[in-house]
Amino acid sequence: MSRRIGNWARQCVLRAKRIPALRRLLKAPLAAPLLATATKWFPPADPHYENWIAARLHKRRDEYAHATEPGLLSLITPVWNTPPEYLRALATSVLQQSGDQPFEWVVLDNGTTHPETLVVLRNVLARDPRVRLFRSETNQGIVAGMRFCLEQATGRYVVAVDHDDRLDADCLKIVTHHIQRHDYPPLLYSDEDHICGQNRLLPYFKPDWDPVLFLNSAYTAHLGVMDRRLALELDVYGDSDTNSCPDWDAFLRFSMAGHVPVHIPEILYSWRMHAGSTSANMHSKNDVSASHRAMLSRYLNNRGEADRHEIIHSPLFTGTPDWWIRRRHVDPRPLLLVVTTADQHRPPALSAAITGDYPCEETIAIPRAADPAILQDRIANVAAADGLVAFVDDTLAIDNDEWAWEVLGLIERYPDIGMVGGRILDRRQRVMSAGYYRGCGKGLACPDVGRSGDDPGYFHQMWKQRTVDAVSPRFCVFAADFLSGLIRDTQKPPMTLDELGYAAATRAARSGRRVVYSPFLSATSYESHAVEMPSTFEQQLPPGETRYYSAELDRDVSRAYQPAVVEHVEAEIFAQGAM
């Protein structure tokens, strides 16, 4: 039904655009947000993905053993005036789980008043012996309801499930498999997609655990699985100020305590899109921004960094609760600025002024073809002072003067960072270079090349700080100790400055150091060709795939961020089942 409504709505808009008076009306200021909201509520179906997920569900029937374990899992769900058809669909998806995995489902009727919802609670949920149904006469709110369910649960792990979403039939079987396979980790999360009516769409194939992306994107929320005892010790769902981001806050508490989540690389959960959910309407909850601020403020206070950072709305987004933890312009570390040029006989067009009010210890100009070893003594001196080394090509126009402070803040929060880079745009504001991933393209490639600078990218990742495998050496900043060791250990064959990207990717992968992409390092190039990574060091990259670009996504850069092509036999299986 929603597919027919959505198609009808889009056809109405297209036809209205052919009538001059209605076309002018659609251009009115109030029309744009209404149309954008309608598009999110009724997104187009995605037959390719529906084929893909159907084939994947069929294939994984035999991939996961029926490893049951009594007392392992407790699902927890507060319910308040949920549309009955959504609650009934959720109940069906939970109570008809395959694999015979025992579980309990702790459900709190959180002050429901709608008669139709009460009917589902009493006639569907309450009649199943696996459901433990509780009642509160008043709505306690989201986080208090979750806390109540957590305290009532008895399983070793709790699985947070929203009252209007849906699980895949093999969800609990696969969760059990990964808990046992990873020797009972403190917490886990899975991939997810979205559901609109009966349509499955917008799959999110997530990276493995990335604390950099996590701090500015709650990508671990669906499906989240937590050790119940640890959750109680960490006071998960204990802060009413985080009422609209309980799952994000829960994982942040685990992370701050030193626990690393395990990624389940399977889509197990469908987040329902409708007007009352933040999946389609970010303004459906009036305390989202306040909840985010409370959570991020506690993070900074616990780290003792509140005086050096401020939490502000990200300037890259408009009207959404997306945040930037901005480094205040105080207490800089030493910075060596290296300006590179293609022509050793031409003086560089850039100066130390490109760092804004961040002070430079020294500015050096060298040709791109130079061996970075000529800088070793200067870099070693900066490394001794725990400083930074920046490389900026003189064909670039830097888009803002926050970039050095941005890197300092990132390195302070994540001391394992070895290198930070950003995006380079061409004159048409198309991406020439951004984050690179192992296994993409011919070995190490940027899947975002050609994307508009106004495009936030795959689940807004182009506008978010995140861990990658490499960044362009044309505009980057190194932790000086990392760069000093890189140059010291990479003497044969000698490398050029353009080869720093591959060399840094190799060293980071082998030494456990982190390479980070930040959109707040942004520059426009006077050149028109894409910035390629020289391949001299490609063969030195450690074997294996990246952890930050899902194996379920196509590695052909021309199909970046699309589900990997369904195998022919699997496609035939789905086609036959759909007849």
N, C-alpha and C positions, 0 to 999 in steps of 0.2 A: 504493500500500500504506500509506504513512504517513498519507494522508488517512483511510483506513478505520480505522486504529489510533487516530488522534486522535479521530475521531467516536465510536468505541467507548469510548474512555477517558472522554470527556466524558459520554456516556450513563450509564456506570457511576457516575460521581460524582453525577449528577442523581438516579438511582434510589436510591443509597445515602442521599441526604438525606431520602428519604421514610420511612426506617426509623429510629425513635428512637435505638436503640443505635448505629447507624452514624453518625447525625447528630451524636451527642455525640463520637464518635471523630474525625470530621472537624474538630471544633472544638478538638481538642487542640493544644497549642503546636507540636508537631513536624509536624502535618499541614499547616499553612499554607505553610511554605517548600517542602514536597514538592509540594503542589498547584500552587504558583506555578511551580516548575521544570517540572512536567509540562505545564502550560499553554504554557510557552515552547517546550518540545521538540515539542509537538504543537499548534501554533497552528491556528485554523480557517482554512480556505481563503478566498480573497478573489476571488470570481468577477468582481466589478467591475474589480479591478485586472488580473486575468488577461485580461479582454476588452481593457482599455486597452493593456496592453503588447503583446498580439498585434496589435492594430490599428496601434500605433506602429511595431512592427518591420516590418509590411507597408508602411507609408507611407514609411519612411525608406530603403527599397530604392533609390528614385529620387532621394532628396534629396542623397546624397553621391556625388560623382564617384569613379571608380575611379582615384584618384591614387596610384600605386605609387611606391616609392622604395627601391631596394636599399640595404642597410646601415643602415637607419634604426632598426629596432626589435630589441631583445633582451628576450625574456621571461625572468624568473629565478624559479626555484622550488626550494627545498629540500624534500625528501620524507623523512618518517620514519614508517614503519608506518601509512601512510594506509589507511583501509578501501579495499579494492580497487575497490569499486563507485564510490566517490567519485573516486578517481584516474582510473579509466577514463572517467568522465563528464567530468572536466576535460580529459583528453587528447583526447577527441572534440571538445569545444568549441574547443580550441586548434588542432588539426590540420585541422579542417574549416572554417576561417575563409573567409569569402567575400571577393571583391574581388581575389584574386591578389596581396595585399600580401606581399612577401618578408619573412621574419623568421627569427630563430634562437631556439630555446628552450633555455636553459641550465638543466639539471636536476641537482641534487646528490642522490644517494642518500645520505642523512645517517645511515648506520649502520642501515638497515632490516634487521629480523630476521624479519618476518612473511613466510612463503613466498608467500602469495597476492599481497601487494604487490610482491614481487620478480618474480613472473610478469608483472604488468602493466608494470613497468619494463623488463623484458628483451624481452617479446614485443610490446608496443605502442609504447612510447616509443623504445626503442633502434633499432627498425627504420625509423624515419622520418629521412631525411637532414637535416631541419631541427632535429632534437633533438641536443644535445651533452650526453651523459649522463656524469656523473662519480660516483665512489664514494668514500665515507669509511667506514672500518671501524668508527668510533665516532661516536656522535651528538655533533656539535659544538655543538648548541644552535641556536636560531632565528637570532639575529643573526649568529653566526659563519658559519652556512650561507648566509645572505643575502650576507654580505661575500664569501665565496668565489665565489658566482655572479656578483656584481658585477665582481669582478676578472677572471673568465673571459670576461665578455661582450665583444662587439666592436661592437655597434650604437651609433649616436649617442645613442639613448635606451634606458633600461632600464624595463621594465614589470614591477612586482612582482605576482606571482600566487600566492596561497596554494594549497597542495597539495590542498585539499578543496573548492574553490569552482568557479565556472563562468563562462565568458565568453559573451556573446552572439555570434552568428555574424558580425556585421558590426563587432565591436569594433575590430579593428586597422585596418579601412578608415576608421572614423570618427576614431580616434586620429590616423592619418596626415593626414586632412583638416584637423584642428584644429591640428596641429603646423605644417603648411604655411601655413594661413590666418593664424596668429598669428606668422608669421615666426620659427619655431623658438625658442619661449620656453624658459626654464630648467626649468620643470616644469608639469605639468597634473594635473587630477583630474577624475573623472566622477561622475555620480550612480550609485546602486546600489539593488538590492533584496535580498531574502532568499529562500532556497530551503529548503523542508522537504519531503524526499521529492521528488516531482515538482511540488509546488505553489510558485508564485511569489507572494510576498506582501511586506508591509511595505516598500513603496518609499520611498526617501529622496531626495526632490527637494531638492537642496542649494542653499544660497545661493552667490552668487559669493564670491570670497575675502574672508573676514572674520577678521582676526587676533585680534579679541576672542573670538569664538566658538571659534576654533581652539585657543586656549590652554587651554580647559577642555573641549574636545570634539574627538576625533581624527576629524573628519568628512570629511577629505580622503583617508582611507586607501584606499578601494576605488573606482575604480581609480586608482593613482598611477603617474605617468609622469615620469621624471627624466632630465635631461641627464647622461649617464654620466661625462663628464670632470669636470663640476662636482661630481657626487656623490663621486667619488674625492678631489677636492681638499678637500671639506668633511668627509671621513672618515665618510661615511654608512655605517651598519652597522659602525662601528668601536668601539663602546662596549658591552662585554658587560653592563654594568650596566643597559642598556635592552633586555634580551633579549625582554621581552614587549610592547614597544611600538616595534618597529623602524620602522614606517611613519610613526608620529607623530613620532618623533625625527628621521627623515630630513627631513620637511617643515619641522620647527622649525629644523633646521640651515640649510636654504635661506632660510627667512624671516629668521633672525638675520643672514644675510649680505646681506640687502636684496633678495632675489629674490621676485617676486610670482607666485604660481601662476595659471595660466589654468584657468577652469572649463569643462569640456565638459558642457553641459546635456542629457545623454542618459544613460539607464540602460544601462550596458555590462557590468555585473558583478553576479553573484549570490553573496552571502555565505551559505554553507550553515549551517543551524541543526542542531546535534546536541549531545549531552552533552559531547563533547570539545572544543567550540569556545566561545570567549567570546561568540559571537553569541547563544547560548542559555544558557550557563552561565559566568558571570563568574568562578567559582571553579575553572574547569577548569585554570588555570595558577596555581601557587602564588607566582609572583614578579611578578604584575601590579602590585601596590601599590608594591613596591620599585623596579620599573622606572620607573613614573610619577614617583615622588619623585626618582629620580636625574636624570631628564630635566629636570624643572621646577627642581630645585636648580641644575643647570648653567646653565639659562636666567637665573635670578636672579643667580648669581655672575658670569656674563659681562656682565650689565648693571650690576654694582656695586650691586645693590639687596637683597642677601641680609640685610643688617642691619636693613632697614626692613620686611621682609615675612616671613611664615611660611607654610608649606604645611601646611594642615590638611584633614582630611576635611570635605567640605561638610556643614553641619548640615541641609541640605535632603534629603539622601539617607541611607538606612540600609543598611549592609552592602555597599556597592558602592564601588569605587575612583574616586569622584568628588571633586574637589578644589576648595578655595577658597584662592586666594593672598590671605591676609588682611593688610591694612596694619596694621603695629604703630602704637600710639598715641604717636608721637613726631614731632617736626618738622612741625607743622601749618602750612598756609598761611593767610593772612587769610581769614575767612569773614564775609560779610554775610548775615544771616538776614532774609528778608522774609516776614512772616506775613500772609496774605490772608484777608479776611472778606467774606461776602456782604452784611453790614449795616454800613455805615460808622458807624452810631451805637452799635453794640455792641462792647465791648472784646473783643479776640481771646481765645480760650480757651487758646491755646498760649503757651509762653514759651521762652526760650533754653535751658531744661533739656532740650528734645527732642533737642539735639545731643549729649547725654551729656557725655563729658569733652573733646569737641572745642571749643576756645574760639571764641566769637563776638566779632568786632570791634564789631558793632552789631546790634541787633534793631529792625526797623521794622515797624509794622502799617499796612496800607493796604487799602482796599476793592478787590474784584475788578474793579470797573468803572473803576478808575483807569487813567490812561495811564502806562505804565512810564517814560515820559520824565521824570517827576517825580523819578525815582531816578538820573538820568544822572550827576550830579556825584558822588554817593556811589559808584556803580558804577565810574566812571572812576578814582577813588582806589584802589579795591580792585584794579582791573585793573593799575594801575601797580605794584602789589606782587605781581603774578602770582597773585592770589587767586581765591576762589570766591564765587558768589552763589547762595543757596538760596531757593527759594519753597516754602512749606508752607501749605496751606489749613487754617484753624482748624476745619473740619469733620472732620479726619482724626485718627485715633489712630495714631501711629507704632509699628510693631511691634517695633523694636529700635533701639539707639542706636549702631550701627556704621555707619550710612549715610553720614555725612560722611567718615569715614575710608575707606570703600569707594570713594567718588568720588575722593578724593585719590589713592588707589593706582591707579585706572584712568587718571586723567589723567597721572600720572607715567609709566605704561607706554605710553600712547598719546597723545602730545602733540597730535594732531590732533582730539581730542575737543572739541566745543563745548558739549555738553549731555548730562547723564545723568539718566535717570528710572527709575521702577520700576513696581510694580503697585499698584493700588488695589482693595481688596476691599470688598464690601458686608457687611452684618451677618451674612449667611448664608455668608460666606467664599467668595463667587463673584466672579470677576474683573469689575470695572467698567472697568478701564483697564490697559493694559500697553504693549507696543510697537505702533506704528502703521506701516503700509506704504502707499507710493504704489501706486495701481492697484487697491487692495482696496476693496470696497464702492462707494461713490459717488465715490471719489477718494483718500481717505486714511482708513483704518479700521484698527481693532484686531481681528484675526481670533480672538482668544482671549477676547473678551467672553462671559461666562456660564460659562466653565470654572471648575471647582472649584479652590480654592486648593491642594488636596492633589493635583491632577492635574499631573504634570510636563510635560504638553504634547507637542507633536510632536517626537519624538526628544529628549525632556527639555529642550527649549529654554526652557520657562517657568522652569526652575530653573538656567539658565545665563546668564552675561553674553553679550550679543551686540549687533551693530550693527543698528539699525532706522532708519526714516526720521523718526519723531517719537515723542515721549512726552508725557504729560499735563503741562501747566504747573502743575497743582494740587500736585504733589510732584516737584520736580526740582532739579537743581543745574547752574548754568552755569559754564563758564570765563569769568571776568569780562571778559576781552578780547573774547571772542566776543559776549557779551551787550551790551557797550558799543557795538560796531560795529553790531549788529542794531538797537538803539534809535536810534542816530545816523542810520542809513540808512533807517529806516522811520517817517518823520514824517508822511507823507500817504498815506492817511488815518490819523489817530491810531488806535492799537490799544489794546485793553484787555488786562489781564493774562491773561484767558481765551484771547485770541488769540495769545499768545506761542508756543503749540505749532505752529500753522501757520506763523507768521512764522519761527520757528527752523528748521523743516523746509525752508522755502524758501531761507533763507540758507545752511544747511548743504549743500543740494544744489547750490547755485550756487557755493559757495566751496571745496568739497572738505573741509569739516569734518565730523566724525563725530558722530552721535547714538547713544547707547548705552543699552540697557535692562539693568538689573541687578535680579535677584530679591532682593538684599540691601537694596534700597530698597523697603520694603513698608509699607503703611498700610491701615487699615480706616476706611471712611467712615461717618459717621452718617447720610448721605443714602442713599436707596434707589434712585435712578435712575442709569443709566449716565452716565459722564463723557463728554460729546460734545465733539468738536473743532469750535469755531465755524468756519464756512466762508468768512468774509470774505476770507481770504487764499488760498483754494483755487486761484483762477484764476491766482495768481502762481507756483504750483509749476511747475518746469521740466517740459517734456514728457518722456514716456518712462516706463518701468516701473521699479519698485524693483529693486535688485540683490540684495535680501536675502530676497525671497519668490519662489520659483521661478515662472517663467512656465508651468510644467507643472501648477501647482496652481490649483484653481478660485478665481477672484477674488470669487465670491459668498460673503459672510461666513457665510451659513447652511451652506455646504459647505466651510468653511475646512479647508485641509490635505488635501483630497481631490484625486485626479487630476482634471484638467479633463475635462468630459463628452466622451466619445467621439463624434465626428461620426457621424451616422446611417449614411452610406454605409460608413464604416470598420467600424462595428458589424456591418453586413450581411456585409461581407467576412469578418470573423472568424467569424460564425455559420455561414456556408457552409463555411468551412474546418474547422470543428469537427464537422460532421455525419459 
